[in-house]
Amino acid sequence: GQNIDQPTEMTATEGAIVQINCTYQTSGFNGLFWYQQHAGEAPTFLSYNVLDGLEEKGRFSSFLSRSKGYSYLLLKELQMKDSASYLCAVKDSNYQLIWGAGTKLIIKP
Amino acid sequence: DVKVTQSSRYLVKRTGEKVFLECVQDMDHENMFWYRQDPGLGLRLIYFSYDVKMKEKGDIPEGYSVSREKKERFSLILESASTNQTSMYLCASSPLAGHSDEQYFGPGTRLTVT
């Protein structure tokens, strides 16, 4: 079966760095997405990786290793507004998105 | 600014009722999707559509149907609502299939079936 695993919840301190991991087992791979979802709101796109390596976008970076079935989202200089759920999703061989359950990130002052 | 709107943020219906959830996008996207989101589970795809009058079943289509009569509008129908369909329903759209086609989501409809 297809599976996306991410930690259920993480806590970090304002101003610090946090890494949210995502491992996947899917039938085929056509890219990995990270989305941010604030409580009660719609998910919004953060990043897309299809090749191995690190993609940096401001305070957020996303890393992919296809051979290990692994990705992480790195958030630097954490702000209170970064408190949200972070969803990992993989596009499989049929170009359908398989979603993880999300990681709830709690930022403490 | 891209926009996906859903007809209701909150909805309460009785078991057995027919329920219509409407989604409209203003980005001229070809693809539209309906998901449900439940605590502890990832987004699960109910139905999607690649074109007007075209529909494809997702992972959990049982108990649901859809309609896409116009490009910008994608409706989800619960033929006879049941309590296990209490959930958050999210609509999304994306441009014609490409490798990096991100999906744009509406604000969601929280449906409670009593």
Chai-1 contact restraints between the chains, C-beta under 6 A:
chainA,res_idxA,chainB,res_idxB,connection_type,confidence,min_distance_angstrom,max_distance_angstrom,comment,restraint_id
A,G31,B,H99,contact,1.0,0.0,6.0,A-B,restraint_1
A,A42,B,F105,contact,1.0,0.0,6.0,A-B,restraint_2
A,A42,B,G106,contact,1.0,0.0,6.0,A-B,restraint_3
A,A42,B,P107,contact,1.0,0.0,6.0,A-B,restraint_4
A,P43,B,F105,contact,1.0,0.0,6.0,A-B,restraint_5
A,F45,B,E102,contact,1.0,0.0,6.0,A-B,restraint_6
A,Y48,B,S100,contact,1.0,0.0,6.0,A-B,restraint_7
A,W99,B,G42,contact,1.0,0.0,6.0,A-B,restraint_8
A,W99,B,L43,contact,1.0,0.0,6.0,A-B,restraint_9
A,G100,B,G42,contact,1.0,0.0,6.0,A-B,restraint_10
A,A101,B,G40,contact,1.0,0.0,6.0,A-B,restraint_11
A,A101,B,L41,contact,1.0,0.0,6.0,A-B,restraint_12
A,A101,B,G42,contact,1.0,0.0,6.0,A-B,restraint_13
